[in-house]
Amino acid sequence: MNQLNFNLTQMPQRHLKPRKDGLTMVMDKGLSLREAEDMLDVALPHIDIIKLGFGTSAVTPKLRQKIEFYKSHDLPVYFGGTLFEAFIIRNQFEDFIAVCKDYSIDWMEVSDGSVTIPHAEKCGYIEKLTQYGVVLSEVGSKDAAHIIPPYKWIELMSAELAAGSSYVIAEAREAGNVGIYRGSGEVREGLVQEILTQIPAERIIWEAPQKSQQLYFLELLGCNVNLGNIAPQEIIPLEAMRIGLRGDTFDLYLNGGQHA
């Protein structure tokens, strides 16, 4: 059942935590320990995964305490893929593993949004890291000029899932203006539809920092779609939108709506 303060009929059924889909991945770009505490105080039931955005973990004070705090609330935490890439470009893969072990990080992201890694090599990193925990892998470039055709997205995602990724992340950056989106933030709908013909929706986390992007995927795939790069202040608004308690989705589940 949904965790609501009020009794309302005609509500969609959100999967309850710990859930395998319907995930909300929140981006922490350098919250203080106190801000992290405040965030969980109000939004813990609606957060599934915490990403320490891009390379911010390298310069965040009290990093160890914050990771321990999140994990004490059964929240998986992982370093943004850009940090992984920073280690790889410097030939420090083993150092990356050591850092993850040192900080008790057992979720890891493998990405190649900022560096060029031969895909077989990327899949090799995924395979190796599955020995240490859960692996997420990101597909798509942070370079807006680098357009990957749909068949290639499917090929890359399929190979990375086969290599051991628990989820593939569809790249959008924190602004939501590359990868599966155009520079304006508009969804590349043909690309998304094509991906979904071959890749199971429950294995994809769609980076969707903008409200219009979140709405698109909720309308397309329902309240239990996996969404990522959600800002701390957007967790509660997103959860309300997921279940039809925001104007954008108000009619979605009424009278046997499509995702009721």
C-alpha positions in Angstrom: 0.0 0.0 0.0 1.0 3.6 -0.5 2.3 5.5 2.5 -0.2 8.3 2.7 -1.3 10.6 5.4 -4.9 10.6 4.0 -7.2 7.9 2.7 -7.8 8.4 -1.0 -9.4 6.0 -3.4 -8.2 5.4 -7.0 -4.5 5.6 -6.2 -1.8 3.8 -8.1 0.1 1.2 -6.1 3.7 2.3 -5.5 6.1 -0.6 -4.9 7.3 -0.4 -1.3 10.9 -0.3 -0.2 13.2 -2.2 -0.6 12.0 -2.1 -4.2 13.7 -3.2 -7.4 11.8 -0.8 -9.6 10.0 2.5 -9.1 13.4 3.7 -7.8 14.1 7.4 -7.1 17.9 8.0 -7.3 18.7 11.3 -5.6 21.8 13.4 -6.5 23.8 14.8 -3.5 26.1 17.4 -5.0 27.8 18.2 -1.7 25.1 18.4 1.0 26.3 19.0 4.5 25.8 16.3 7.1 23.0 18.5 8.6 21.4 19.0 5.2 21.5 15.2 4.6 19.8 14.7 8.0 17.1 17.2 7.1 16.6 15.6 3.7 16.1 12.1 5.2 13.9 13.5 7.9 11.3 14.5 5.4 11.9 12.3 2.4 13.5 8.9 3.5 10.5 6.8 2.5 10.8 8.1 -1.1 14.5 7.8 -1.6 16.0 4.5 -2.9 19.6 5.4 -3.9 22.0 8.3 -3.2 24.5 9.4 -5.9 27.4 11.6 -4.7 27.3 13.6 -7.9 30.2 13.6 -10.4 33.5 14.2 -8.5 32.1 16.1 -5.5 33.0 13.3 -3.1 36.7 14.1 -3.5 36.2 17.6 -2.1 33.3 17.0 0.3 34.2 17.4 4.0 33.0 14.7 6.5 32.5 12.4 3.6 33.0 9.2 5.6 30.4 10.3 8.2 27.9 11.2 5.5 28.3 7.8 3.8 27.9 6.1 7.1 24.8 8.2 7.9 23.1 7.2 4.6 24.0 3.6 5.0 22.7 3.5 8.6 19.3 4.3 7.0 19.7 1.4 4.5 20.3 3.7 1.6 22.8 2.5 -1.1 25.4 5.2 -1.8 27.7 5.4 -4.8 30.2 7.8 -6.4 29.2 9.6 -9.6 30.5 8.0 -12.7 32.8 11.0 -13.4 34.9 10.1 -10.4 35.2 6.5 -11.8 36.3 8.1 -15.1 38.8 10.3 -13.3 40.5 7.2 -11.9 40.4 5.3 -15.2 41.9 8.1 -17.3 44.8 8.1 -14.8 45.2 4.3 -14.9 44.1 4.0 -11.3 41.4 1.4 -11.5 42.8 -0.6 -8.6 42.9 2.7 -6.6 39.2 3.2 -7.3 38.4 -0.3 -5.9 40.5 0.5 -2.9 38.7 3.8 -2.3 35.3 2.0 -2.5 36.4 -0.6 0.0 37.8 2.0 2.3 34.6 4.0 2.4 32.4 0.8 2.5 30.9 1.7 -0.9 29.3 -1.4 -2.4 27.4 0.2 -5.2 29.5 1.5 -8.1 28.9 3.3 -11.4 30.8 2.6 -14.5 30.5 5.3 -17.2 32.3 6.8 -20.2 30.5 10.1 -20.6 33.6 12.2 -20.4 36.3 9.8 -21.6 36.6 7.3 -24.4 36.8 3.7 -23.3 36.6 0.8 -25.8 33.3 -0.9 -25.0 34.9 -4.3 -24.4 37.1 -2.7 -21.8 34.1 -0.9 -20.2 32.3 -4.2 -19.9 35.5 -5.7 -18.4 35.4 -3.1 -15.6 31.7 -3.9 -15.0 32.5 -7.6 -14.8 35.4 -7.0 -12.3 33.4 -4.6 -10.1 30.5 -7.1 -9.7 32.9 -9.0 -7.4 32.7 -6.1 -5.0 29.0 -5.1 -5.1 26.2 -3.8 -7.2 27.2 -2.2 -10.5 25.3 0.5 -12.4 26.5 1.5 -15.8 25.7 4.6 -17.7 25.1 4.8 -21.4 25.4 8.1 -23.4 27.8 10.9 -23.8 28.0 14.2 -21.9 29.0 15.8 -25.3 25.8 17.2 -26.8 27.4 17.0 -30.3 27.9 13.2 -29.9 24.6 11.7 -31.0 24.4 7.9 -30.5 21.9 6.2 -32.9 19.1 4.1 -31.2 20.5 0.7 -32.3 23.8 1.6 -30.7 22.1 2.5 -27.4 20.4 -0.9 -27.4 23.6 -2.7 -28.3 25.6 -1.0 -25.5 22.9 -1.4 -22.9 22.4 -5.1 -23.7 26.2 -5.8 -23.5 26.5 -3.9 -20.2 23.6 -5.8 -18.6 25.1 -9.1 -19.9 28.4 -8.0 -18.3 26.7 -7.8 -14.9 25.2 -4.3 -14.5 22.1 -4.4 -12.3 20.8 -1.3 -14.0 21.8 0.8 -17.0 21.5 4.5 -16.6 20.3 6.6 -19.5 22.6 9.7 -19.5 21.2 13.2 -19.2 23.7 15.1 -17.0 22.4 17.0 -14.0 20.8 19.6 -16.3 18.9 17.1 -18.4 20.1 18.4 -21.8 22.2 15.7 -23.4 21.9 11.9 -24.1 18.2 11.0 -24.1 17.3 14.7 -24.3 17.8 17.4 -26.8 19.7 20.6 -25.8 16.3 22.2 -24.9 15.6 19.4 -22.5 13.0 17.8 -24.8 12.8 14.0 -24.7 14.2 12.2 -27.8 11.0 10.2 -27.9 11.9 8.0 -30.8 15.1 7.0 -29.1 13.3 6.1 -25.8 10.6 4.1 -27.6 13.3 2.2 -29.6 15.3 1.4 -26.4 12.1 0.0 -24.8 11.6 -2.5 -27.6 14.7 -4.4 -26.5 15.7 -3.4 -22.9 13.3 -4.1 -20.0 12.1 -0.9 -18.5 12.7 -2.1 -14.9 16.4 -2.4 -15.7 16.8 1.2 -16.9 17.2 4.3 -14.6 16.2 7.4 -16.7 18.0 10.5 -15.6 15.2 13.0 -15.4 16.1 16.1 -13.4 13.5 18.3 -15.0 9.8 18.1 -14.1 8.7 17.8 -17.8 11.1 14.9 -18.2 9.7 13.1 -15.1 6.2 13.7 -16.3 7.0 12.1 -19.7 8.3 8.9 -18.2 5.4 8.7 -15.6 2.9 9.0 -18.4 4.8 6.5 -20.6 5.7 3.8 -18.0 3.6 4.5 -14.9 4.3 5.4 -11.3 6.9 2.7 -10.8 9.4 4.0 -13.4 13.0 4.3 -12.3 14.1 8.0 -12.3 17.5 9.4 -11.5 19.4 12.7 -10.9 16.5 14.0 -8.7 17.5 17.1 -6.7 16.9 16.9 -2.9 14.2 19.6 -3.0 12.3 17.7 -5.7 11.9 14.3 -3.9 8.6 15.1 -2.3 7.2 16.9 -5.4 8.2 13.9 -7.6 6.5 11.4 -5.3 3.3 13.5 -5.3 3.5 13.6 -9.1 4.1 9.8 -9.3 0.8 9.1 -7.6 -1.4 11.7 -9.2 -1.3 14.4 -6.6 0.1 17.2 -8.7 -1.7 19.0 -11.5 0.4 17.4 -14.2 -0.7 13.8 -13.3 -4.0 14.6 -11.6 -6.2 12.7 -14.1 -3.7 9.8 -14.8 -5.2 7.3 -12.4 -8.8 8.4 -12.0 -11.6 6.2 -13.3 -9.4 3.3 -14.3 -6.8 5.5 -16.0 -4.0 3.9 -18.1 -1.6 3.3 -15.2 -4.1 2.8 -12.4 
